[in-house]
Amino acid sequence: MIEPYHVNAGSVGLVELIAARGLAVVEGLDGPGDLLRFAQSIAIVVPHRDSGPDGVTTIADLGESVVRSGFAGFSACALNPHTDRSGVPHPPGLLMMSCAQAATTGGDCVLIDGQAVYEDLAESEPEALIALSTPRSVLFGGASGHLSSIFSDNGRGRIAVRLRLDELAQFTPEVDRWIPVLRAAIDRHAIGFGLTAGQGYVLDNHRWLHGRRAFTGQRVVHRVNGDPLPGLVVTTGVRVRASRAS
């Protein structure tokens, strides 16, 4: 199911794949240096709270002491599907990941196309979609975070997806009542797959959700956030058909 998204890091079709599908599963990322060079070839790197000065974050299980709000990525626990940096006003448009060491068991990536979820809800639960698109209906990132909505107009003719499903997202009662419906739609469109050392992916962070399954062993991955280079024809977010927009 993930095969149509596969491409080599230097492929001429990489940008077209990201622009059309919002996701590319990439071969040939042998270490954080390769990931950073790859990221810089398509994006302006945006530092993360947990990254080094170069913008690369190393993610591994650091033990039970780190399993607290906002730091579950540094554990061996499963991660709920989410978008990166939901608690800032302008989340980066692209997320790039590479695997340095696969888990002993588990640890599969779980990706969900927000385009499919949005269209699913528009067809099956339009009332839910209206609630989930209401401005200032979710506080992301805690008290010092950002008020927004799960689906919002990005000002460029697209819908931006912003989501986390942990204690750092506070929903209004009207949104909260529809979260089980949203979770069911997410589950219907989830794609699970493993990464081996040297493999990774780049995704549209305004469209795709990402998470992972629990694992054992020392799984090590690297992450870079960024915005598409101005010269690339990549517009992030969910496309809305004319009938939906009306």
Beta strands, then each sheet from edge to edge (+ up, - down):
strand 1: 6-8
strand 2: 23-27
strand 3: 43-46
strand 4: 57-60
strand 5: 79-82
strand 6: 94-101
strand 7: 105-106
strand 8: 109-113
strand 9: 138-140
strand 10: 146-148
strand 11: 151-153
strand 12: 158-161
strand 13: 169-171
strand 14: 190-193
strand 15: 199-204
strand 16: 208-212
strand 17: 215-216
strand 18: 220-228
strand 19: 238-239
sheet 1: 1+ 2+ 15- 6+ 18- 3+
sheet 2: 1+ 2+ 15- 6+ 18- 4+
sheet 3: 5+ 16- 8+ 14-
sheet 4: 7+ 17-
sheet 5: 10+ 9- 13+
sheet 6: 11+ 12- 19+
end
